[in-house]
Amino acid sequence: MGEYYTPPAICDLITQLTIDDAHADVLDPACGSGGFLVSAYHQKRDLLAEPAGAHDQILTEVFGIDVNRFPAHLSAINLAIQDLPSYTDHVNIEVADFFDVEPDTQRFSRERASASGSDDENGLEGSALGNLDAIVANPPYIKSRNIDSDHKDKARGHLSRLDAGGMTRRMDIYGYFLTHSTEFLADGGRLGFLTNDTWLDTGYGSELQEFILDHYRIDAIIKLDRQAFDDALVGSSILVLTREEDEQARNENVANFVRVRGSIDIDDIVDVVGEELEADRMMRDEHFRVVTRQQAVLYDEDKWTTFFRAPPIYYDIHGHDGTEQLDDVADVNFGIKTGANAFFYGRSEEWEELGLEEYTTPLLKASGQVNRIRFTEEDAGEWGVLDLDDLVQPALEDARDVYEDVDEEPFVKEWLEDEGHETLVEYIETGEESGYHARPSTEHRTLWFNLGELTFPPMFIPDFTWRVHRVVWSEVRAVSDRQFYTIEPNEGGDAELLCGILNARVVWLMCELRGRWSQGQEMSRSEIKVYEAEELPVPGLDDITDDERDEIVDAFHELMGREDELGDDDRTLENTEDDRDRLDRAVLSAMNMENQLDELKESIELMLAMREREGGQHTEVLVSRPSEREVIELEGVEAARESTTLTDF
């Protein structure tokens, strides 16, 4: 059901950041066995001047809802035993789906889980649940695709009351927990959630970000360098928000983006979040880093992950006046989508064995097929894709010339047989016996077995990277699978120059920060979507002088040559460092940033180290007192605001 245990230290951190009144009414809408509620209990008791005898009072101010009866009863018991000498008559725990509960309606409309485990018909029945001071939770981790349609409709039922009915249906369940919780908070009430961090930069995440900006002051968003759960490979983020109805107050608020990167006490994190810094500052030490932003400008920034990861040089590059987007100088597209890879793809020896090798075109199928920039005839000999367009087009023309109305597919197959392509026709019919022709992605084609006219771009960018960023330079007429995006320079564009730039660390850093990271065991991998690749900043090609161009291209060819000299296992960053440095110097020089090579290299090393730290299953609350803090005023803020809506930082 998407339920995960929350480390107690994280519960304590969130409750300390959200509960500052001993008599605050607190709700956990997905309470599980009561970790947050127990933490809230102790936070409220610690705030009391005289905590003795406060057990009953606190229990009237703490509320929990869970759809699952067993953990709800555990939650009730865990609250009841916080003061064993005191008699506990009831606890405010309801067994219900949170999305069946509406604000300001009866508090317990269904079964109640009492401390004894029996239903209690007395107590707070009839009280209204709303106008709360704090809501804390670790909502379930259920992806949008795993929510059935009926439950998704129910989860979305409240959105119209918040003027948010148009929000995407692709949102994971925690997004709906956040929006629905908004209805229960008083103005000035606080929300503290532990969630998956995908909303910080995914497509649907921008809509959730906008919802937050429209309803809350962002006190802090906290990102942990290590995973919070030892049985779930998910990144996590902590949201601390204050419900705010005044638009001006929201827009003038300074939001804190806090990355915890070393062990630090909970109280120290609370102090960090509570410090008042001006907007557009970076404060960092060995344990944490804080980036501040005025909330109003966050509407124009949908990659909030950059605030946790980006080194200062990122802002120099992304806000650079002399850059343009990749899609301004080239077409960036998906690789081919066959709809039936088992039919269209094969190793060269398989096609040869079938007698179909003449009908295939070299295929760049997966990133494991290349471990260098240059893609050669030898590399292209491994995989092939069935490429029939040049063959079947004459048949289609004959059909349309001779017949006014003809079923083209049988005609083409008969035409192929007459032209001596019986083996190919047999293979096509074998594919039909396997049902490949009836798939949604194949049956819409005029000829299901024809992929249409293929194009052969000079370069490909993989959709993910582990340790070494490479944009492939193709020296053969080849196509790629959808694991790569094709890059075709505009007419008259300089392909070698562009590919050299795309292989520099300047672009590598942008891929790391403008894309997203996906958790794995050994390390996270860096992923980039096609629209993110289109938005990659590159130096303006028209502004590059002939001498700068020659230096970039020469350095690019030297790097490829160095990789060619090395064996497969030796093409590491260390073994190609001098050649990469030359390429980087050439690209940085064209941007008037030649003195920042060391900073750029350190930034890439930092990205790799962070992705390694995110890998595996580490249960650790990264919360000792900072020794020396560094505060940086991020330069180029105003210039970046004028030049782009993506990094006005």
C-alpha positions in Angstrom: 0.0 0.0 0.0 3.0 2.3 -0.4 3.7 2.4 3.3 7.2 2.8 4.7 8.6 3.1 8.2 9.8 6.7 8.9 13.1 7.0 11.0 12.2 8.5 14.3 14.8 11.3 14.0 13.0 12.5 10.8 9.7 12.5 12.6 11.3 14.6 15.4 12.8 17.0 12.9 9.5 17.6 11.0 7.5 18.1 14.2 10.1 20.5 15.6 9.9 22.5 12.4 6.1 22.6 12.3 4.8 22.6 15.9 5.7 25.7 18.0 2.6 25.8 20.3 1.9 23.4 23.1 -1.8 23.5 22.3 -1.5 23.1 18.5 -4.0 20.8 16.9 -2.0 18.3 14.8 -3.1 15.8 12.2 -1.3 12.9 10.5 -3.5 11.9 7.5 -1.5 8.7 6.9 -0.5 7.9 10.5 0.5 4.2 10.1 1.7 3.0 13.5 2.0 6.6 14.9 5.6 7.7 14.5 4.7 11.3 13.7 1.9 11.4 16.2 4.2 10.2 19.0 6.8 12.7 18.0 4.1 15.4 18.0 3.0 14.3 21.4 6.5 14.8 22.9 7.1 18.1 21.0 3.8 19.5 22.5 4.7 18.2 26.0 8.2 19.8 25.8 6.5 23.1 25.0 4.3 23.0 28.0 5.4 25.1 31.1 4.1 22.3 33.4 4.1 19.0 31.4 2.9 16.9 34.4 -0.6 15.7 33.9 -0.9 16.8 30.3 -1.5 13.4 28.8 -5.2 13.7 28.4 -5.0 17.3 27.1 -2.4 16.4 24.4 -4.4 13.4 23.2 -7.4 15.7 22.6 -5.2 17.8 20.2 -3.5 15.0 18.2 -5.4 13.3 15.4 -4.6 10.4 13.0 -6.2 8.8 10.0 -5.1 5.6 8.3 -6.9 3.4 5.7 -5.4 0.2 7.3 -6.9 -1.0 10.5 -3.9 -2.8 12.0 -1.4 0.1 12.0 -4.2 2.5 13.1 -4.7 0.4 16.2 -0.9 0.3 16.7 -1.0 4.1 16.5 -3.7 4.3 19.1 -1.7 2.0 21.4 1.5 3.9 20.9 -0.1 7.2 21.9 -1.9 5.7 24.9 1.3 4.3 26.4 3.3 7.5 26.3 2.2 8.1 29.9 1.5 4.7 31.4 0.3 5.8 34.9 -2.4 7.9 33.2 -5.7 6.3 32.2 -6.4 6.7 28.5 -10.1 6.8 27.7 -9.7 7.4 23.9 -7.4 8.5 21.2 -8.3 10.4 18.0 -7.5 7.8 15.4 -9.8 7.0 12.5 -9.7 4.0 10.2 -10.6 5.7 6.9 -9.4 6.7 3.5 -8.2 10.3 3.9 -9.9 11.2 0.7 -13.3 10.2 2.2 -12.8 12.8 4.9 -13.8 16.4 4.3 -12.8 19.4 6.3 -15.2 20.7 8.9 -17.2 17.5 8.9 -17.6 15.0 11.7 -14.3 14.0 12.9 -14.9 10.2 13.1 -17.5 9.2 10.6 -16.3 5.6 10.5 -14.8 3.1 12.9 -12.5 4.5 15.6 -9.4 2.6 16.7 -9.3 2.9 20.5 -6.4 2.0 22.7 -8.1 -1.2 23.7 -8.7 -2.1 20.0 -12.5 -1.9 20.3 -14.8 0.6 18.7 -15.7 3.5 21.0 -19.1 5.1 20.5 -18.4 8.0 22.9 -15.8 10.7 22.8 -15.4 13.3 20.1 -18.0 12.0 17.6 -19.5 15.1 16.0 -16.5 17.4 16.4 -15.3 19.1 13.3 -11.8 18.4 11.9 -10.4 21.5 10.3 -8.7 24.8 10.9 -5.7 22.9 12.1 -2.4 24.3 13.3 -0.1 21.6 11.8 -0.3 18.5 9.5 2.6 16.1 9.5 2.9 13.0 7.4 4.9 10.5 5.4 2.3 9.9 2.7 2.2 6.6 0.9 4.6 6.0 -2.0 2.2 5.0 -4.8 3.0 6.1 -8.4 0.3 7.5 -10.5 0.3 4.5 -12.9 -0.5 2.2 -9.9 -3.6 4.2 -8.7 -6.7 2.7 -10.2 -9.0 5.0 -12.0 -11.8 5.1 -9.4 -9.5 5.8 -6.5 -7.7 8.5 -8.6 -11.1 10.1 -9.2 -11.8 10.1 -5.5 -8.3 11.4 -4.6 -9.0 14.3 -7.1 -12.5 15.1 -5.8 -11.3 17.9 -3.6 -9.3 19.8 -6.2 -12.2 21.8 -7.6 -12.8 23.3 -4.1 -9.2 24.6 -4.4 -9.6 25.9 -8.0 -7.1 23.2 -9.0 -9.4 20.9 -11.0 -7.1 21.1 -14.0 -4.1 19.6 -12.3 -2.5 16.7 -14.1 -3.7 13.2 -13.5 -0.1 12.0 -13.6 0.6 13.0 -10.0 1.7 10.4 -7.5 -0.5 9.9 -4.5 1.6 12.0 -2.1 0.7 15.0 -4.3 -3.0 14.5 -3.6 -2.3 14.1 0.1 -0.6 17.6 0.0 -3.4 19.3 -1.8 -6.2 17.7 0.3 -4.3 18.6 3.5 -4.4 22.2 2.4 -8.1 22.2 3.1 -7.6 21.3 6.7 -5.0 23.9 7.6 -5.8 27.2 9.2 -4.2 30.3 7.7 -0.7 30.3 9.3 -0.9 26.5 9.9 2.1 24.5 9.0 2.6 21.4 6.9 5.5 19.1 7.3 5.8 16.2 4.8 8.4 13.6 4.0 7.9 12.7 0.3 9.5 11.3 -2.7 11.6 14.0 -4.4 10.5 13.4 -8.0 8.1 16.4 -7.8 11.2 18.7 -7.7 11.8 18.4 -11.4 9.4 16.0 -13.2 6.8 17.2 -15.6 3.8 17.0 -13.2 6.1 18.4 -10.5 5.8 21.9 -12.0 2.0 21.8 -11.4 2.5 20.7 -7.8 5.2 23.4 -7.4 2.7 26.0 -8.6 0.1 24.8 -6.2 2.5 25.2 -3.3 3.4 28.7 -4.5 -0.3 29.6 -4.7 -1.2 28.5 -1.2 1.9 28.5 1.0 5.0 30.3 2.2 7.9 27.9 1.7 9.8 27.8 5.0 12.2 25.1 3.8 12.6 22.2 1.5 15.2 19.8 2.8 17.0 17.2 0.7 19.0 14.4 2.3 22.2 13.2 0.6 21.3 9.7 1.6 18.1 7.7 1.5 15.8 7.8 4.4 14.6 4.2 4.0 16.6 1.0 3.9 14.0 -0.9 1.9 12.9 1.6 -0.7 15.2 2.9 -3.4 13.7 6.4 -3.5 15.0 9.8 -2.9 13.3 11.8 -0.3 12.6 15.4 0.5 11.2 17.2 3.5 8.7 20.0 2.9 8.0 22.6 5.6 5.3 25.0 4.4 3.1 27.6 6.0 -0.5 28.1 4.8 -0.7 31.7 3.6 -3.7 33.4 2.0 -2.0 36.7 1.4 -0.4 36.7 -2.1 2.0 39.5 -1.4 3.3 37.7 1.8 3.8 34.6 -0.3 5.7 36.3 -3.1 8.0 38.3 -0.7 8.8 35.2 1.3 12.4 33.9 1.1 12.4 30.2 0.6 15.2 28.0 2.0 16.5 25.0 0.0 18.6 23.0 2.4 20.8 20.1 1.5 22.0 18.0 4.4 25.3 16.4 3.3 26.9 15.3 6.6 25.8 14.3 10.1 24.3 17.2 11.9 22.1 17.5 15.0 18.4 18.0 14.6 18.5 21.2 16.6 21.2 22.6 14.2 18.9 21.9 11.2 16.1 23.8 13.0 18.5 26.7 13.6 19.6 26.7 9.9 16.1 26.8 8.7 15.3 29.6 11.2 18.1 31.8 10.1 17.0 34.9 8.1 19.1 35.2 4.9 18.6 37.6 2.0 17.4 36.0 -1.2 19.9 34.6 -3.8 22.5 33.5 -1.3 24.3 30.2 -0.9 25.5 29.3 2.7 27.5 26.1 3.1 29.9 24.2 5.3 30.9 20.5 5.6 27.5 19.5 7.0 24.9 21.4 5.0 24.2 23.9 2.3 21.4 26.4 2.0 20.3 28.3 -1.1 17.8 31.1 -0.7 15.3 32.3 -3.3 12.6 34.9 -3.2 9.4 32.9 -3.6 7.9 35.0 -6.4 10.7 34.1 -8.9 10.1 30.4 -8.3 7.1 30.5 -10.7 9.7 30.7 -13.5 11.9 27.9 -12.3 10.7 24.3 -12.6 14.1 22.5 -11.8 14.1 22.9 -8.1 16.7 20.1 -7.7 19.4 22.5 -8.9 19.1 24.4 -5.7 20.4 21.4 -3.8 23.1 20.3 -6.2 24.3 23.1 -8.3 27.7 24.6 -7.6 28.2 28.3 -8.2 29.7 27.8 -11.7 26.3 26.4 -12.8 24.8 29.8 -12.5 27.7 31.3 -14.4 27.0 28.9 -17.3 23.3 28.9 -17.3 22.9 32.6 -17.0 25.6 33.3 -19.5 24.7 36.0 -22.1 26.6 34.2 -24.9 24.7 30.9 -24.7 21.7 29.6 -26.6 19.6 26.5 -26.3 20.6 23.3 -28.2 17.3 23.3 -30.1 18.1 26.7 -31.5 21.0 25.2 -33.5 19.9 21.6 -34.0 16.9 19.3 -34.2 16.8 16.9 -31.2 14.5 13.9 -31.5 13.8 10.5 -30.1 15.4 7.5 -31.6 13.2 5.1 -33.5 10.3 3.4 -31.8 9.4 0.1 -33.5 6.6 -1.1 -31.3 8.0 -4.6 -31.7 11.7 -4.7 -31.1 11.9 -8.5 -31.2 10.7 -8.4 -34.8 12.7 -5.3 -36.0 15.9 -5.6 -34.0 18.5 -8.4 -34.2 22.2 -9.0 -34.0 24.0 -9.1 -37.3 24.7 -12.8 -37.1 21.0 -13.5 -36.5 20.0 -11.5 -39.5 22.7 -13.3 -41.5 21.4 -16.7 -40.3 17.9 -15.7 -41.4 19.1 -14.6 -44.8 17.9 -11.0 -44.2 21.1 -9.1 -43.6 20.6 -7.1 -46.8 17.4 -5.6 -45.5 19.0 -4.1 -42.4 20.6 -0.9 -41.3 23.2 -0.5 -38.5 21.6 0.2 -35.2 22.9 1.9 -32.0 20.7 -0.1 -29.7 22.0 0.5 -26.1 24.6 2.6 -24.3 26.6 -0.6 -23.5 27.3 -0.9 -27.2 29.6 2.1 -27.1 32.2 3.2 -24.5 33.9 5.9 -26.6 32.7 8.9 -28.5 33.5 7.6 -32.0 30.9 5.1 -33.4 32.6 3.2 -36.2 31.8 0.6 -38.9 33.1 -2.0 -36.5 30.8 -0.8 -33.7 27.9 -0.7 -36.2 28.4 -4.3 -37.1 26.9 -5.6 -33.9 23.2 -4.8 -34.3 20.8 -4.1 -37.2 17.3 -2.9 -37.7 14.9 -4.0 -40.4 14.8 -1.1 -42.9 12.4 -1.7 -45.8 11.3 1.8 -46.9 13.4 2.0 -50.0 12.3 -1.5 -51.0 8.5 -1.1 -50.5 8.0 2.4 -51.8 8.1 1.3 -55.5 5.5 -1.4 -54.6 3.2 1.2 -53.0 3.6 3.5 -56.1 2.7 0.6 -58.4 -0.4 -0.2 -56.3 -1.6 3.4 -56.3 -0.9 3.8 -60.1 -2.8 0.7 -61.1 -5.6 0.6 -58.6 -7.9 3.3 -57.3 -8.8 1.3 -54.2 -6.5 -1.5 -53.1 -5.6 -3.2 -49.9 -1.9 -2.2 -50.0 -0.4 -4.7 -47.5 -1.3 -7.9 -49.4 -0.4 -6.2 -52.7 3.1 -5.2 -51.4 3.8 -8.7 -50.0 2.8 -10.3 -53.3 4.9 -7.7 -55.1 7.9 -8.6 -52.9 7.5 -12.3 -53.7 7.4 -11.5 -57.4 10.6 -9.5 -57.1 12.4 -12.5 -55.4 12.1 -11.5 -51.7 10.3 -14.7 -50.6 12.5 -15.1 -47.5 11.5 -11.6 -46.3 7.8 -12.2 -46.9 8.1 -15.4 -44.9 9.7 -13.5 -42.0 6.9 -10.9 -42.2 4.2 -13.6 -42.0 6.0 -15.2 -39.1 5.8 -11.8 -37.3 2.1 -11.7 -38.0 1.7 -15.1 -36.5 3.3 -13.7 -33.4 0.8 -10.8 -33.3 3.3 -8.1 -33.9 1.1 -6.5 -36.6 -1.8 -6.0 -34.2 0.0 -4.0 -31.6 -1.3 -0.4 -31.1 2.1 1.0 -32.2 2.3 -1.0 -35.4 -1.2 -1.4 -36.7 -1.6 2.3 -37.5 1.2 2.2 -40.1 0.3 1.8 -43.8 2.5 -1.3 -43.8 3.0 -2.5 -40.2 6.5 -3.9 -41.1 7.8 -0.7 -42.6 9.3 1.9 -40.2 9.2 4.5 -42.9 12.1 6.7 -44.1 15.0 6.5 -41.6 17.4 9.4 -41.1 21.1 9.1 -40.2 22.2 11.9 -37.8 25.8 12.7 -37.1 25.5 12.4 -33.3 23.5 10.8 -30.6 23.1 11.7 -26.9 22.2 8.9 -24.5 19.3 9.3 -22.2 21.3 8.3 -19.2 24.9 8.4 -18.0 26.7 6.5 -15.3 30.4 7.8 -14.9 31.4 9.3 -18.2 29.3 11.7 -20.3 29.7 11.2 -24.0 27.8 12.4 -27.0 28.3 9.8 -29.8 30.0 10.9 -33.0 28.7 8.6 -35.8 30.9 7.9 -38.7 28.4 5.5 -40.3 24.9 5.6 -41.6 23.2 4.4 -38.5 20.0 4.9 -36.5 19.4 4.6 -32.8 16.9 3.2 -30.4 15.0 5.4 -28.0 17.7 5.1 -25.4 19.4 7.8 -27.5 18.3 11.1 -28.8 19.3 12.1 -32.3 21.0 15.5 -32.9 20.9 16.9 -36.4 22.5 20.4 -36.8 20.5 23.0 -38.6 21.2 23.4 -42.3 24.7 24.8 -42.7 25.5 24.0 -39.1 29.0 22.8 -38.1 28.4 19.3 -36.8 32.0 18.7 -35.6 32.1 22.0 -33.7 28.7 21.2 -32.1 29.7 17.6 -31.1 33.0 18.9 -29.6 31.0 21.4 -27.4 28.5 18.7 -26.4 31.3 16.5 -25.2 32.8 19.2 -23.0 32.3 19.3 -19.2 30.3 22.5 -19.6 27.5 20.5 -21.2 28.1 17.5 -19.0 27.4 19.7 -15.9 24.2 20.9 -17.4 23.0 17.4 -18.2 23.7 16.5 -14.5 21.7 19.4 -13.2 19.0 20.0 -15.8 18.1 16.3 -15.9 17.2 14.1 -13.0 18.9 11.3 -11.0 17.5 7.9 -10.7 18.5 5.7 -7.7 20.5 2.5 -8.1 22.4 0.2 -5.9 26.0 1.3 -6.5 25.2 4.8 -7.6 22.5 6.9 -9.0 22.5 7.5 -12.7 22.0 10.8 -14.5 19.0 10.9 -16.8 17.8 13.4 -19.3 14.5 13.7 -21.2 14.4 14.9 -24.7 12.9 18.2 -23.8 15.6 18.7 -21.3 18.2 17.9 -23.9 16.6 20.5 -26.2 17.1 23.2 -23.5 20.8 22.5 -22.8 22.7 25.7 -23.0 25.6 25.8 -25.5 27.9 28.7 -26.5 26.5 30.7 -29.4 27.9 29.0 -32.5 27.8 32.2 -34.6 29.9 34.1 -32.0 32.7 31.6 -32.1 35.7 32.8 -34.0 37.5 30.7 -36.6 40.5 30.2 -34.3 38.2 29.2 -31.4 36.4 26.8 -33.7 39.7 25.2 -34.9 40.9 24.8 -31.3 37.6 23.1 -30.2 37.5 20.8 -33.2 41.2 19.8 -32.9 40.8 19.1 -29.2 37.7 17.1 -29.9 39.5 14.9 -32.4 42.5 14.5 -30.1 40.1 13.3 -27.4 38.5 10.8 -29.7 42.0 9.6 -30.8 43.1 9.1 -27.3 40.0 7.0 -26.6 40.7 4.9 -29.7 44.2 4.1 -28.4 42.9 2.8 -25.1 41.3 -0.5 -24.5 37.7 -0.9 -23.5 38.4 -1.0 -19.7 40.9 1.9 -19.9 38.7 4.6 -21.3 38.3 6.3 -17.9 38.2 10.0 -17.0 41.7 9.6 -15.5 43.2 8.2 -18.6 41.7 10.9 -20.9 42.0 13.8 -18.4 44.6 15.8 -20.4 42.7 15.6 -23.6 39.4 16.5 -21.9 41.1 19.4 -20.2 42.2 20.8 -23.6 38.7 20.5 -25.0 37.2 22.1 -21.9 39.7 25.0 -22.1 38.8 25.6 -25.7 35.1 25.7 -24.9 35.5 27.8 -21.8 37.7 30.2 -23.7 35.0 30.8 -26.3 32.8 31.7 -23.3 35.4 34.0 -21.6 35.5 31.6 -18.7 39.0 30.1 -19.3 40.0 30.6 -15.7 37.3 28.4 -14.3 38.5 25.0 -15.6 39.5 23.7 -12.1 36.2 24.8 -10.7 34.4 23.0 -13.5 36.3 19.8 -13.0 35.7 19.9 -9.3 32.0 20.4 -10.0 31.8 17.3 -12.1 33.7 15.3 -9.4 31.1 16.6 -6.9 28.2 15.4 -9.1 29.7 11.9 -9.4 30.5 11.8 -5.6 26.9 12.8 -4.9 25.4 10.2 -7.2 27.6 7.6 -5.5 26.4 8.7 -2.1 22.8 8.4 -3.2 23.3 4.8 -4.4 22.7 1.7 -2.3 20.5 1.4 0.8 21.8 3.7 3.5 19.6 4.4 6.5 21.1 7.4 8.1 19.7 10.6 9.4 22.2 13.1 8.2 21.5 15.7 10.8 27.7 18.1 14.8 27.7 21.7 14.7 29.0 23.5 11.6 32.5 24.8 12.2 32.9 27.5 9.6 30.2 28.7 7.2 30.7 30.2 3.8 28.2 32.6 2.4 28.2 33.3 -1.3 26.3 36.0 -3.1 25.4 34.3 -6.4 26.7 36.5 -9.1 24.9 37.4 -12.3 21.4 37.2 -10.8 19.9 40.2 -12.5 21.6 39.4 -15.8 20.3 35.9 -15.7 16.8 37.1 -14.9 16.8 39.3 -18.0 18.2 36.6 -20.2 16.2 33.5 -19.2 13.3 32.4 -17.1 15.2 29.2 -16.2 17.9 30.5 -14.0 17.2 33.9 -12.6 19.2 32.9 -9.5 
